[in-house]
Amino acid sequence: MTELTVTNAHSKGKAKTRLTINGNVEISNYKNGEVKPTAFVQAKVTDNKVSVQSNKGNVQTLDLSNEKYSVMLKIANSSEYDSGAGELSWYDLRDTDKAKLGLDDSFEIKKDLKVGVLNIYKKVGDKLTTWLHIDFETKAEKASEQSTSSSKSNKTQKSSGKKTATLKFTRAELGGYDYSNKLTIPVNTLIKSSRGSVYINSEGKAYKFNPKEQTWQETNSLEFMGRTSARLMASIADNNGSNTDMTLNKKDLKFAKDPKSDLVDRFNYYNGKQAYYVKDLEITGSSIFAKLGSDVFKDVEDSYIDIQFDVNEEQSGIKNAILDDRNNNAEKIYNQIHGCSLNKNTFKLINDLSDKDLLKALRVYNKHNIVIDTKTISSGKRYAGNGTFVPVDSDTFYEYNKNGMFQDLNNEWGIGIKEIMPIIDRAFNAIPKFLQKGQSYENLKNMINSIDRTKDENFDDNTIKQIDDLFGKLL
């Protein structure tokens, strides 16, 4: 048995009681899958270890309102099958009811004793809002968990290498505050943002893609991400609103309600101003792409996140994109297009590239990783624990070109469909076989086949942008 200290933090006398917990249990004022309330609390007792979290961070006691505190003590005193007052067990959930708890008709109790759950709801208009949630681990659940754990252990022993990587992660909050967390990510995961990408290989090692130098480097941090992208990733990881460590996996692709509204709700957790979609949300069986903007977090150009699970090293591009030379062909093409040189020199530069180097340049260019300027901003304050915040020095970051390569070529005087299509065809035909699948590839193929190659004019802006976007997404 384990002791959990429960207090009435809102009463003048600040009453305190030590409950003896009989079993593994989770106690909170919300259910899993729901958006956490502003003043959330959650206590977990697992194998005689106690962990309590709230909107104030990791805390020592389960602080409840006056009414919840009283109800908790009554629940613990509901059954005669344990030692009664001061002991909380599954039997208390079974034997309690509204009359014992002194709850009026504005409350509703629902139980699922097979899985050890008691939920107390409070009516707000026609809706029921979770007021108190208690979830005991039953013998059946524990047996199932042990069986699963044993199976996983056997599989792990047969294979080599770690199954996850844990990286430093900074989550932004309203008011310029940043929380230092850690994010645990499964192997073979690729996470992209406009300030760079990170890939977790099959051995559990993390590599960061440096868009300026076009290289992959081993890393233990995700702190290169912009504030909006980091907040968006925390929202996907289903831990938004908690300054605690997080886990990101495929389970986070399943939202409690409509994914678009659910993700915005999570993003807006401490944010009174509504976030909005800059680009539509896309979810497949093993990936998610989202781009949000916000009136508070205004780095909109840095606001997308692209998370792909089950990506092997060949698919990630880490092998064929590790550049043994540091020549940035994408940057050369950009400077050539935007410089004073003749168009024939631009085509010579592009045509002299090998197919592989053309795809590398196109990937960098169309993922908007070409640095055109630098900016310095203040990152505000970072959460340092125990309710304190410390100032963070100003941070210099890169500003990137917004257009794709074919958009920039199309905007050049004297260059249009007839001049650009041979380059598009060459790049498309050079796409490796392992990327020649999925909707993006099919959409790009259909769009290329629909182009009228007899026209001696420029592409319309929407068409050429779609071609660039599809190349960027595919590569």
Secondary structure, DSSP 8 states (H G I E B T S, - for coil): -EEEEEEETTSTT--EEEEEE-S-EEEESS-TTS---TT-EEEEEETTEEEEEETTEEESSEEE-HHHHHHHHHHHTS-SSS--TTEE-HHHHHH--HHHHT--TTEEEEEETTTTEEEEEEEETTEEEEEEEEEE--HHHHHHHHHHHHHHHHHHHHS-S-SEEEEEEEEE-GGGEEEEEEEEEESSEEEEETTEEEEE-TTS-EEEEETTTTEEEE-SB-TTS-HHHHHHHHHHTT-TT--S-EE--GGGGS-SS-HHHHHHHHHTTT-SS--EEEEEEEE-SSEEEEEEE-SSS--GGG-EEEEE-S--HHHHTHHHHS-SS---HHHHHHHHHHSSS-HHHHHHHHHTS-HHHHHHHHHHHHTT--EEEEEEEE--EEEEETTEEEE--EEEEEEE--S-HHHHHHHSTT--HHHHHHHHHHHHHTS-GGGS-SHHHHHHHHHHHT--TT--S---HHHHHHHHHHHHHH-
